[in-house]
Amino acid sequence: MSRTSSSRAGLAALSTVLLIANLAVASCRDAPTEPTSIRIATGSPTAVYYAFGQSLAAILNRELPDVRASVVVTAASAENVQLVGSGGAELGFTQADVLPTSTAGSPAVDAVARVYDDQLHLVTTSGGPVRTVADLRGRRVSVGAAGSGTEITATRLLEVARLGGDEVRRERLGLDDSVTALRSGRIDAFFFSGGLPVRGIEELADASAIRIVDLSEWTEPLRSRYGQVYVSRDIPRSVYGVDAVTTVANPNYLIVRADLPEPLVREVTRLLMERRAELAAAHPAAGRMSPRSAIVTAPLSLHPGAASWYRATKP
């Protein structure tokens, strides 16, 4: 073969290699990327976290084309913190009193927003013997599911009321199982912490005569022993159609994995705040958010992506 023929053959081979390489690059460029998964750790299907989470997932799926959001049913707050911190979920809801007072050695989570306050409900039958916390002594009481914020708050309340240890016959039931157990007479009362109204309690009140026990006297003892996170809040008669009471409340946060990219968390924060009316249609508690109150998230720090959105909007 002549030198000219050899050169032409070499150029043809090189052109073929370059063509294949370009096609490969183009193919990679045009190939659809995997959507980012956002799992939202919620709670019972008849409680607020789930309704809020479902609505938020729908908004994220509709408005962020590269995101696939879904909800995870959990025992609620304590489990949610563990899931988000360990990478089992990207977002989650939690009560403030579940969080450690120091973030040293705690799960790697940040806050997106303070979303609303949870009210602690102590629910019993209208004609039953439980009228005060003291009446729980020796009775069968659900203190909430294992891994829930309800369990933590209820256990603390029983401690300050000197009903710790075996003074109360405790069951660890979620909301739905607590409602069923109260209806059947298997328990005498149950605790549940949630934003107003809690659908499971609302449905129970529609179907049978119940009483919600006033807990106002226990706010200050809880604050003295466990910190200033606890406040008193009213449950008006209009919520469940039963006598109005005052109870113990504490803030709720939407938390996020600390290692999530800033631009993604900024978009989640934007949609959380800008779509408040839509979220409130899913549950009224979501409508109580505002950019001004959302940034109060102690002891957690705001995720940098969330903080950048709030700084830009100057709440």
C-alpha angles and dihedrals in degrees: 000000000000122000089248093052090047092052092049091050090049092050091049091051091048091049090052092051092048091048091052091047092050092048090050092051091047090048091052090046093051096042112108114253121232111262118245111256117225113186113190115207107215130154140237116000089237096050135082101260092060096049091045092046094049092052093046091049090052091052093048092048092049099045105031106059095192094051131087109193126188138166128243120209109226143159084264133236108016093039090046093055090050093048095049093043093050096044096254089120136014099214133022145163124243142168115246094236091062091063121090116253087234124042092211108120092358126127115290099257135134132193127256095183148329099250109182143318125276118222119211110232122200103193128190139152117287095237096040129110097250110101101138136024089257089062089067092076110121093000132119109258133171110223094188135275120310107268095025131124088231090064092053096047094042092048091051091049092051090050094054089044089055092245097117127127113021096342088105126039097234129207121187103217133152121235098272094047091045091054091049092047093050092049092051094045094245091124132028098216143348139211124223129171117208147125118275122302107027104200095213091054091043090055091047091052090050092052102041144010111273139170127215110209120229111244100177095118091062100059096084095044089051092049091049094052104031107024143270096295092098122086136168118255133175127240101205123214089246092068100064104359093249131109113299116253139178118236145173118278137181134184126272124217135198104223131195138197106270093227097057112120116268096233091054094049090046089056092047089051092048093052092044090057100034095048097049093124091055092046090049090055087061091048130352092226089070090060091065092073122107132172089243096056095033094073094060099093108140129189087027124068120229113256108255090244092054092043092053092054093049091048090052093050095042097216 
